[in-house]
Amino acid sequence: RPTRRTIIKSALGLPAILAGATSVTARTNSRVVIIGAGLAGLSAARDLKQRAADVIVVEARNRIGGRIWTSRAWPDMPMDMGASWIHGVKGNPLTSLADEAGAKRIATSYDSANAYDTKGGQIETEADTAKAEAVLRKARAAAENSERDLSLAAAVQASKGWQAASDAERRMIRHTVNGAVEQEYGGDWTEVSAWHYDDSKEFGGDDELFPHGFDQITAWLARGLDIRLGQTVRTIGPAGRGVRVTLADGDALEADRVILTLPLGVLRAGSVRLNAPLAQSRQRAIETLRMGLLNKCWLRFDRIAWPDDVDWIEWIGPEDGQWAQWVSLA
């Protein structure tokens, strides 16, 4: 199906930058300050603590987890506002963590889906989706033969398949792109590379949700760690043979090593000043890459008005990207 999700094998956590060190290997009893309490920061902290390092995790938010954010506004139904799935459980390091934490999981299938039109009538989309996917494949193949990269939108709109398509067929192409690309990577098709948008690798196996919340993973990782919430970092710089981390309240932490796991958006904003410059290639990556945005909406009903054996509900609305995909937890 076009809504297939993918995951980069190396993306267990957030972008990690090492300051004041070329290795995260810690000497016994050495002090390491880790900035950011998402998966990357918590995983690094746990590993280093097991190697007898003195580890402090500093987090600007008043919660741990980073992109994993489980709301318990409904006590009987945890809501994952951020990350939701393990996408492909075979060989996925998140699966091992979930097993360690004893976190219950439920598989969802993109083949278990219904599609509806603007009037709420159920429609069959398999054939139309296959045609739309064929247009995308040919457009991408043509783009790969061009001398320069271009946006996916430009590649598709220049293709013979798009130009020959009816309004209804173009609507299905846009729906397919919205589900398979724009929601997948959090970027409009006018900003996504036609060459590289689907370069990520996949894990095998099912996609699985956490009925009791994804934050079970971060809570498991955080056990026994020295985590300091509400601590915003302002500067990081050399201090003798180590590193000094200055906080917004003026306090400072000194360490032998610092591991910086801030998300790309924070690095781009420059709110944390690095007194020792990064390698030019790393700085260029920070300046060039962008953060995507995916909006999530949770709705709770007293009863359901759709089949309870359906995982996905697709809506072919009148305009692009208007809540085109819904996950049913029935």
N, C-alpha and C positions, 0 to 999 in steps of 0.2 A: 504494500500500500504506500501511497505517497507520504503518509504521515510517519514513516519509519524514523525512529530517533537514533542518533549515533552519538558516540562519546570518544574523546581522544584518550588513548590509553594512559598517557602521562598526566592527564588532568585530574588526578585525585584531589588536588587542592588548588590554591590560587597561585598566581605567578610568584615565584620565590626569588629573591635577590639576596646574595650574601654580601654583607658589609664587613670589611676588616678581616676577611678570611677567604681562602680559595677552597675550603673543604668544611663540611659540617661535622667531621670527626672531632669529637671532644676528648680532651684528656680527662682522666679521672679527677673529679673535684673542680674542674674548670667551670667558670660561670658563663652561661649563655643566656642572653636576653632574646626572646622571640617576640616579634611584633606582629600581632594578628592572631586571633583565636578561632580561625576557621579550620577546615580540615588539614591544610598544609601546616599551620602553626601547631595545632594540637598533636598531629602525627609526629612532627619533628620533636616536640617536647617529650612525648612519651618515649620515643626511641633513645633520645639523649639521656633521659632520666634512667633508663635501663642500663646505660653505660656509665652510671654514677656521676653524671654531670649535675651541677647546680643550675637549675633551669627556672627562669621567670618568664611568664607569658604576659604581655601587656596588650590590652584590648581597649580601643576607644569607645566601643559600644558598651551598653550595660547588659549585654548578653554574649554568650559564646556562639559559635556556629558559622559566622559569615553568611554564605549563601544558603546554608541550612538554617531555616527559621520556622519553627513550629509554633503556631498560635494555639492557645488553649482557652480562647474566649468561650468556646463551647466545651465544657469539661468532658462530655461524653463523646466528642468527635474532634480529635486533634486535627488542625488544618496546617498543612505544609505550605507556607506562603512563598518559600523559596524552592530549593531542590525537592523533588518528589520521588523520583524513581531511581532504582539501580537499573541502568540501561544495559542489559546483557549481563547475566549473572555468572557465566562461565569464565573463570580466570580473572574476574574483576576483583580488585583489592577491597572494594566496598562490601562485596559478599562475605569475605573473610571477617571483616569488622562486624558486620551484622550478625554473623554466626557467633562470634565471641560475645557480643552484647546480648545474645538471645532475643533479637528483635524479630517479631513475626512479620512475614511478608506475604503479599498476595500478588499473583501474576495478572497482568492485563494483556489483552491481545488486540492488535490493530485490525485483525480479521473479524473481531466481534464488534460490529459497528452498524449504525443506521444513519442514513442521510435524509435531510428534510429540505424542502424548498421554502420560499418566502411565506407561503400560506400555511406552513406546518404539515404539508403532505409528505409522506415518505416516498422517496425516489430511489431508483437504481442508478448508481454512478460508475459502476465497474468499467463499462465500455468507454464512457467519456473520460474517465481518469486515465485509462490506458492510452488513449489518443493524446491527452495532455502530456503524459510522461514521455511519449515518443517525440513530441515537439521539443520538450526540454532537452532530451538526449541529443537530438540533431543540432539544436542551437548551441549546446555546449561543445559538441564536436567541431562545429564550424568556428567557434570562438577560439578553441585551442589551436587552430591552424592560422590564426591571425597573428600579426607581428606584435601587438600590444594587448594587454589585458583590458577588459571593459566590464561594465556592470552586467549582471545577469539580465536586467531589464532591457538593456541595449541589445544584448545578444539575442534574446527571445524575440523582441519586436522587429529585429532585422531579418529574422528567419522566414523562410518560405511558408513554414507551417502556420506561423502567426498571421502573416499577411493574407493567407488564403482562408483563415478561420472565420466562421460566423461570429456574431456577437455572443451567442450562447457558448460556443466553443472557446472563445477568448475568456469568457467568465470562468469556465472550468479550468483553463490553464492558470488563471490568476489564483483560483482557489487552491489548486495543487501547489503552486509556488508558495502561497501563504502558509499552508500546512507543512510542507516538506522542507522549506528553506527559511522563510521569514520567521516563523515561530521556532524553528529548530535552532537558529543562530541569533535570534533577536535583532535582525536587521532588515530594513526595507530592501526590496530587490534592486532598487536603484543604487544601493550602497554596497551590495555584495558582489564579490569578484566572481566573474563567470569562469575563471580558471581554477579558483581554489576553494569555492564555497563548500565543497563536499570532500575535502582532502582527509578528513579524520578517519580513524580506524574504528572498527566495531568490535565489541565483545559478543560472543555467542550466547545463546540461551534466552530465557524469558526476560521481559521487563517487569520489575516488581515494585509495588508500592508498600509503604509502611502504614498499616491501619492504626498503629499507636504512635505515629510520628517519627520522622526522620531524625529528630533530635536525640533519639536513643543512641545513635552512633556517636554524636559529639559528647553526650553525657558520659558514655563509656570511655572515650579517649581522655576526657578531662579528669578522671578519677585520680586523686592524689597529687594533682599538679598545683603549683603556685600560680594562680591566674588572677591578675589584677584588672578589674573592669573599670570602665569610665576613665581610662588613662590615655590621653591623647599625646602622641609623640610629635614634637616640633622639629628637633634636629638630631642627626646621627653623625658622629665624626670620630676621628682618631683621638685617643687619649693614652699617651705613652705607648706601651706595647699592646694596648687593648682598644676598646671602643667605649664612647660615652653616649648615652641616650638621654636627651633632655626632654622633659615632659612639659605640657602646657602650663602646669601650675608652678613651674620653676624647679621642681625636683629633678634629680639626675640619677641615672643608673649606670654603673660602670661594669664592664664585662670583658671577658677574653674574646668572645665572639658575639656577633649579632646576626640573627636570621630575620630577614624582612619578608613578610608574606602578605603585604598589603595588596588589595585588588588594583587592577589596572587603572580604574577611574581615579582612585586616590593618588596613584603615582603620577598620572597625567595632570592632576590638579596642582601638583607641586606643594601640597600643604605640609609635607614632611621634607625638610631641607637636608640634603646630604652634603656634608662638608668635604668629603672626598669624592671626586667625580666618578661616575660609573664609566665602564668601557663604552666607547662611542657606539659600538654595535648594539649594546643593550639600551642605551639612551635613545637611539634611533627607533628601536622597536617600541619603546614606551610612547614616543611621540607619534608614531605612525599607526599603531593599532588603536582600535576604538572599542568601547563597551557597547554591547547591545542592550535592549530593553524589552522585557516580556511582561505584559500585564496579566494578572491573574484575578479571577473573580470567583468567589465561592457563593453558591446559592443553596439554601436548605429548605426542603419542602416537608409538609406534614404527610404527604403521600406522593408516590411517583405516578406519572402518567405515560410512562414508556416501559418497554420490556425490561425486566430486572436481570436478564442475562446479557445485556449489551454493555460493553465497556466504553465505547466511544459514540458520541452523537455529533454528526457533522451538519452544519447549517450552511446551505448555499444561499447566502443573503444577497441583498440588492447591491451592496458595495463591498469592496475588498477589505478583508481583515476585521469585519464586524463580528467578533466572537464566533469564529467559524468552527471551532472545535471545543467540545465539552467532554469531560471525563465523568462517567456515571459511577458512583460508589455504591449503587444499590446491591 
